[in-house]
Amino acid sequence: MGRSLWGWGRLRRPPGGETPKEAPGAGARPPLPSLGVTLGRLLAALEALAAPPDRARSRRLVRDFGAPGGAGPRLQERLRRSRPAPPRLPEWPWASSERLPLPVHSSAGMAPPPLDWGGWRGQLWFAARFLSGVLDYREQLQSRDPPEPWLQAAFGGCRVPGSQRDEVLRVPPGAPPPAFVTVSSNGQFFLVGVATPSGRPLPPPRPARGPGGAPGARGGGAGAHPPLGLLTGQQRREWGRIHGAMMRDRLSRASLGRIQRSLLVLSLDSPVLAPPGGRGPEGVAAQVLHGGGANANSANRWWDKTLQLVIGQDGTCGALWDPAVIDGAAVAELLDHALEHSRRLGPAPPREATPPATPPPQRLRFSVGPELAAEVERAKKHLDSLAADVDVHCFSHEGFGEGAGPRAEAVVQVGLQVAFYRAHGALCATCEPLSLRRVLPGCTDLLRPPGPPCLALARALEEPHAQPEELLALLREAVEEQESRTREVLSGQGPERHLQGLRQAALAAGEPLPEIFLDPAYAQATHFRLCTLQVRSREGSWLLRGPLVPDGYGVGVGHVLAPPPGDPRGPSPTAGAGLRVAVTAFACCSHTHAAHLGGAIRGVFDQLGQLLRGRSLG
């Protein structure tokens, strides 16, 4: 398969479909950052993270790489002259994690506070109304001129595992969207129509039905097969091998293709046993993030799908998405719209009410022999082990007062750096994936916080006699640098994707890898122990993602939006104010503890909030 030097490749042909056309903006050459600026950003990261004895070596390697006649200018020219290709999954930072399982390691999640819909009947009615809101949101974005380019990737998108790497299917531009979704219940999968042949969405509650051979029915029913969704949560190489074998069977190939081409996956989860103290936000977060294991709801997921909705009988509501394809801001807007839409449709009808007649859901069937059944058993053990290994800590915070204002995201990112320093005594490599949908639809890059100003602030906050004016000046410097880097990345000029492009250019030419990429300090600077996500929403959602590395953390920060002045809807019934913070870590690592970092984050946010109270960052 062809691959461009700029970290892109080609789109895969959908099963039984036509070759996709290029997405809007895909034919344009990606913006190529300045080599000098990128190397300056790299050197700053190395200086903040590397030990003093290693800094001199790193400076020399960066200088030699970028010098006239060095490898850097030659590879930069090769990138400049390379032929652009349609976007695909980013080569990095998911290059290493792409072979790891998608649950926790790659997939991101979002969960509003639990709702109460009173059992499985209310669950089905809410699921229908919620899905109707999602489709309404999609229709509104599709009607824009031009339509949002990420729609083809989010709705109808799906990963396809391969022997070496994954590919992404997406709806070709101009093609009608799929008229069906995949609904999962009790580890079984169904195709449910959500639109008429002309493409008009069906009114709720048609997408959901009552018990007896349809989504929401208890038990697997006659002819139920093992929970094959667990296979999609396996190591990607293993799932790629199994997927290849399943594609050689006609029945399994047809069902796989239908799931891959559906708009999204709607998971109707069963109740989860609560601990003695009740299910708090950590329980809800775990259910959305990984499903709780094979004996809970992990079998209701099809982890390859770009977008999955989760509706639990116990009131859990949320979404999972692939952050390599779409970003959290788009998912937050979708959830806000869908929840508001579902409220406008009113309460569920009486229990004796009969849903309107609609074509029955189609159960998806697979050929399951002894070998595939054995693979499912191995996948069960793997998902159970993964779910047990994820430690989650959640807390709410009132925010930073009026001083942070529109700069709250930058203040949070700086605060997270300071908190890690406080918890572990040093800074670490940190990244926040950002969508490049404005310049490169379907692609992402990494935002790396500025190390030196964050380090200066962290040390100053530990000084007992530091003056507020001094601390505010250091905070302002770090925030301004953070905002500058954010603008840089969003415009396609970020250094991380550029560095990976330079590295790939050397590999594609068969050259020895430049020494700069073999530097131990470079390995430390790209070992992201802290992976963060931030979004704003009206619903007070918990933002969820797992660590990128075994000794790392995932930190999601949801900013709760107040309704605009004069909004007749008033405040959301589920939202409070301030921040919702969710920290994840792997319990098997003795160097990381989610509650420990969470406590440090809370302490730093308290300190910064007090500093900003009555003051402004300008």
N, C-alpha and C positions, 0 to 999 in steps of 0.2 A: 504494500500500500504506500502510495507516495506521501511524502512528508516535507513541508517547507522548512527552511532553516529558522523561521521565526516562531518555532514551537507550535505550528499548526499542521493539520493534515486534511484529509478528505472526509466527507460525510459518507456514511454507510447507506447502501440501498435498502429500503425497508422491505421486509418479507412480503412478497406478492404485490409490491407497489412500484411506482415509477421512481426514477432517480431524482432525488431532491434538487430543486433549484437553489442557487445561492441565496442566503438570507440577505436582507437589506444591509448594505454596508460591507458585506463579506468580500466583494470584489475589490474594495479599496485597499491600498497598501497600508498596513498598520503603521501608526506614527512611530518613528524610530527616535528614541531619546538621544541626547548628546552623550558620547562616550565619556567625556570628562566629567559631566554631572553625575552619571551613574557610578563611575569609579569614586568620585568624592563621597557619594552616599554610602558606598560599600566601606570605604576607609573609616568614615565616621562610626559605622556600626561595629567594625572591628576594634576601633579604639575604645569604645564603651564596654565591650564584652571581653576582649582578650586580656590575658595577664600581661603585666609590663614586659617580661622577657620576650614575649611573642610579638609585641607591637612593632619593633624595629624590622623584623622579618616580614611582617605583613605590609608595612609601608614600602619596603623594597620590592616585593612582588607586585603590588599595585602599580608602583612607578614603572617598573620594567614592562608590565603588561600594556600600559597605556602610552609608552614612549614611542616616538616616530620610529618606524621599522619594527616595532614589537608586534606581538600577536593580536593585541586589542584592535589597532587601526585596520589590520588586515581582515579580521573577522567582522568588524563593523562594516567594512565595504562589501563583504560577502552578504551580510544581512540586507544592506541597502539595495543590492542588485538581485536579491532572490525574488522569485515569482510568488506573489501572494496566493494563498489558497483559502478555501472556505474554513470557517472556524470549527474546531473540534474541542474535545476535552483539553484543558490546559495541561502542558507537560509537567507543570510544577506549580505549587508544592504538592500536588496530588500524585506526582510521578512515583513517589515512594509509597504513599498510602493507597494508591489505586489498586495494588494487589492485596491490600488488607481488606477485611470485610467492610461493607458500607455502613451497617449500623454502628453508631457511636463514633467510629473512626472518620467517617466522611459525611454522613447525612446530618443535617441540622433540623431542629424542631422548634415549634412555637406552641404554647399552651395558654389560653386564657384561663382565669379562675374557673373551677368546676361549676356547672349549672345543675339544675334539678328538673328532670322531665319525667320522673315517676315511672321507672320500669321500661321494659322493652318496647311497649307500644309507643310511649313518649319518645323513646330513642329513635324509632323508625320515622315518626312524624317530624321530629327535629332534624334528622338526617336529610329528609326530603326537602325541608325548607332551607336548610343550610346549603345543600347542594344547589338549590335553585338560586340562592344568593351568589354562589361562586360563578354559576353560568351567567347570571345577570352582569356580574363584574367583568367577565370575559367579553361579553357582547358589547359592553360600553367601550372597553379598550379597543376592540376590533373595529368599532365604527369610527374611530379617530382617523384623521387623514394627516400623515400616514399612520397605519396601525402600529401599536407598540411592537418592535421587532422581536422581543423576547417571548411573545405569545406562542409562536410556533415551537419553541423549545419547551415552554412550561406546560402547555396543554397538548397532550399527545406525545410528549417527549419520553424517552426511555433509554437507559443504558443497555447495551448488548455486550455481554462478557466475551472476550476473546482469549487466545492463548497467551498473547503478550500484553495487550492493553484493551481497555474498553472503547467502544464506539458509542455515539449518541444518535438515536433516531429522532427526527423532528418532522412536523408537518411541513410539507413544501410550501413556500410562499404562494398565495393565491389559491391553494387547494382548500376545499371545504373541510372544516374541522370534523373529527369523528363524532358520530351521533350517539355514542354509547360510552359508559364508564364501566370499570371493573369494580364490583362490590365483593368484599371478602367477609366471611362470617364463619366462625368455628373452623378456621383453616381451610375452607372451601371457597372457590372463586366462581363468580357469576358475571355474565354480561348483562347490563341493564341499559335499555334505551332511555335517553334523556332528551331527545329531539325528534321532531317529525322528519319525514323524508326531505322536506324543503329546508330543514335546518333550524326551524323555530323550536325553542326550548319547550318541553312539556311542562305544564303547570304542576306545582306540587299538589298532592303527595305522590304523583305517579312513579317517581323513581324508586320508591320503597313499597314493600308489600308486607302482608301479615304472615303468620307462621304457616308452615306446611309446604316445604319444597321451594322456598324463596329466601333471599337474604333476610336474616333476622330469625330464621327458624332455628330451634334448638336441635342440637345433634347434627351429625354429618348427613343423615338421610341415607336412603338406599343407594348403594353404589359409590359411596364416598371413598375417596382415595386418601392416602397419607397427606399430611400438611406440607405440600410442596413449596409453599412460600418460604419455608425455613431454608431451602436451598439457596435462595438469593442473598441470604445473610452469611454465607460461607466465605472463606478466602476466595478472592476473585479468580485465582488460577484454578482452584477446585471447581467453582461454579462454572467457569468457562468450559472445563472438560465435560462436566455433566450436561451443560446446555448443548454442547456440540452433539453429544450422544442422543439427547432428546429430540434434536432437530432432524435426526435421521428417521424418526417415526412420524408417520403422516398425521395421526391423531394429536400427538403432543405438539408437533410443529404448528398445527392450526391453532391450538389453544394458546401457545406461547405468542404467536403473532397477534392474536386478538388482544391479549393483555398489553403487549408492547404498543399497539396502535390505539388503545383506548385513551380517552381524554385524561383520566387520572384514576387513582385507586381510592375507593372509599372503604375504610375499615370499620366494621361494626363490632366493637370489642365487647367481650363478655365482662361481667363484674369481676373485680380483683379483690381477693381477700385483704382486708385492712388489718394493720397491726393494732395492738391494744389501744394505742393513743389516737387512732383514727388516721385517715389518709391526709397528710398535709401536702404542701406544694412539691416536696421531694418525691412523693409517691406518684403524683400526677406527671411530674417531669420524667420520671423513669418510665412510666407507661408509654408516653409519647415517644421518648427517645429510643427505646429498644423493645418495648412491648412486654417486658417482664419475664421473658423466657418462653420455652416451648410449651409449658403447662399454663401459661397465662395468655398473652395475645401476640407474641412474636410471630406466630404462624399466620396471623392476619395481614402481614405486611408483604408487599412485593417491592423489595428494597431498590430494584433497578429503576422504578418509575420516578420521573423527575418531580412529580407532585403527588402526595398522598394526604388524604384527610382522615382524621381519626375521630370517631364518635363512640364513646363508651356508654354502656348501659348505666354505669355508676355516675354519669354526669361529666366525664372527661371529654374535652373537645380540644382539637389541636390540628396541626399540620406538620408534615415532614417534607423536606425538599432537598434537592441536590445543589449545594452551594457552588459547585463547579459550573452550573448552568444558569441559575437564577439567584437573585440576592434576597436577603431577608426583608428589605424595605418593600419589595413588591408583594411578598407573602403577607406582611403585616397589613398592607392596604387591602388585600384580598380578604383576610379574616375580618377586619373591621367592617368591610362592606357586607360580607355574608352574614355576620351576626346581626347587624342593623337591619338587613333585609329580612331575616327570619323573624325578628321582633315585629316588623310591620305587618307580617302575615297573620299575626294573632296567635292565640293559644291553640293547643291540639284539640281536636274535636272530641266528643264523648267517646267512651270506650266502645259503645255499641255501634258507632258510626262505621260504615263500610267504605273503604277507599274506592275511588272510581275504577272501573274496569280498565285494564291495561295489559298488553302482551306480557306473558310471564317471563321472568328472568331466565336466561339460558345458562345452565350449569356448564362450566368448562371442564372437559374430561381429558385425562391423560392416560397413556399406556404406562402402567406401573408394574415392572417385574421385580424379581428378588434383588437385582443389583441396585435399582433406583430406591427401593424400600430401605436397603442398607445405608444408602447415602443420606436418606432422610433421618435415620437414627443417629448417624454421625453429626448431622447438622443440628439435631436437638441438643446433643451434649455441648456442642460449640456455643449455641445461643444461650443455653443455661449458664455456662461458664462466663460468657461475656456479660450477661445481665447481672450476675452476682459480683462481678469485678468492678462495676461502675459505682462510684461513690458520688452522691449528689447533695449539695448544700444550697438552700435557697433562703433569701431574706429580702425584705422590702426596706427602702430607705427614702427619707423625705426629700432627698436631693440636695442641691447646693444653694438653695435660696435664689433670690432674684439676680444675684451677681453674675452667675454663669450665663443665663439667658440663652441666646441661640448658639453659644459656644459650648453648651453642655456636653456634647459628644467628645469634643477635644479635651475638656476637663476630665471626663471619665477615663479616656485612654491614658492620659498622663497619670491620673490617680491609680490606675491599675498597675502601671510600671512601678510607681512608688510603693504600692502595696506588696508587690512581689519582692522588691528590695527589702522591705521590712520583714517579710516572712522568711526569706532565704539569705539575706545578707549580701546580695548582689543582683544586678539586673540580669535579664535573660533575653534571648532572641524572642521577639513578639511579632505576631502578624494578625492583621484583620483583613479577610478577603473582601474586596470591593468589586462590584460589577462594573464592567466597561461598556454597558449597554448603549451609552450615548455615542461612543466612537467605534466600538467593536462588539456588536450584538452577540450574545452568547458566550462571551469571554470574561475572564476575571483576572485581577492582579492583586498583589498583596500590599497593604499599607503597613509600613514599619514605623513605630514611634521613634522620635528623635532621642537617642540615648544620652548624649552629654547634658542637655538641659534637664532631662528627667532625673539623671543621677545627681546633678547639683541641687535640685529641689528636694530629693529624698534625703540627702545628707543635711540640708539646712533645716528640714522639719524635725530632725533629731536633736538639733541644738536647743538647749533649754532657754537660751537668752536671745534667740533669733527674733528680730523685730517684724511685726506684721507687714510693714511696708517693703522690707527686704524679701519676705516670703512671697508677697503678692507680685513683686517684680519678677522673681524667678518663675512663678506659675505663669505669668503673662508671656514670658519668653518661650517657655515650653509649649504653651497653647498656640501661640502664633506660628511656631515651627511645625507643630502638628497640623494645623490648618493649611499651611503652605504645602506640606507633603500630601495632604488629602487632595487638594486641587491638582497637584502634579499627577497623582495616580489616576484620578477620574478623567483627566485629559489624555490618558494613554501614554504619559511620559514617565511612568514609574520605573524604578531601577530593577526591581526583582524579576519581572518578566524579561526585561532587556538582558540581564545577566544570564538567564537561562537560555535565551536565544543565542548569545555569544558562545555559550558552552555547547549547545547543540550544533552550531555551525562548525566548530572544530571536530566534533564527532562525525558529522555528516561528510566532512572532507577527508576523513581517515587520518587526521593529524593527531599527534600526541596531545593529551589534554593539557592545556596551559597550567603551569605550576600554581597559579593563583587559585585554581579550583581544587587543588590538592592540599592547600594550606590547612593545617588543623584549626586555625582561627576561623577560616571560612566555613569549615564543618560546624564549628560552634555557633557561628552567626546564622546558620541555616537550620539549626536544630531548635525548632520553635517550641519552647517549653510553655509558652502562653499563646493560645489562639483565642481571639475575642470576636464577638459579634455585638452590634448595637442596632436597634431599630426604635422608631417612635410609633406608638399606637394608642388608640382611645380605650382599648379593652384591658389594659394592665396585664399584658401577656408575659409569661416567662419565656425567655429566649434560650434555646438549648443547643449545645454542641459538645462533643466529646473532645478529649485531648488529641493532638496530632502525633505525639510521641509518647512512649511508655512512661517517662518521668515528667509528663507535662500536665497542663490544666486546660480545660475549656471554660471560658467565662462569657456568658450572655448577659447583656444589660438591656432591659426594656425600659424605654422612657415613656411614661404615661402622659398622654396629651390631654389637656383640658379642652372642653368644647369651646369654639370661638364665641366671643361676646354676642349675645342675642340669638344664639342657636336655639331654636324652639325645642330641639330634642333634649336639651339639658345634658347633664353628665351621664356617662355610661353607668348602668346599674351595677356593673361588676368592677369598675375602676376606682382606685383611690387616687393618690397623687405621688409624684416622685419617681423612684426607680424600682424595678424588679430585677434582682441579681441572682443568677443561677451559676454555681461553680461545680465543675465535674473533675474528677481525677480517677485514676485506677487504684483500687484498694490494694492490689498486689505490690505496688511500689511503696517502699518504706520512706521515700523522700518526699512524697506528696500527700497532702491531706486536704480534702475539699473544705472542711470546716475551718482548718487553720488559715488557709488563704482567705476564706470568706470573712473570718474575723479581722484579718489585716485590712481587707478592702473596706469593711464597715468603719474601722478606725480611721483610715485615711479619708474616707468620704466625710466622716464627722469633722475631721480637722480642716479639710478644705471648705466644707460648708460654713464652719465658724469663721474661717478667714475671709470668705466672700460675703458674709452677712453684713449688709450695709455698705459694701464696696462693689465696684464694678471693674471688670476686666477691660472695659473700653470697647 
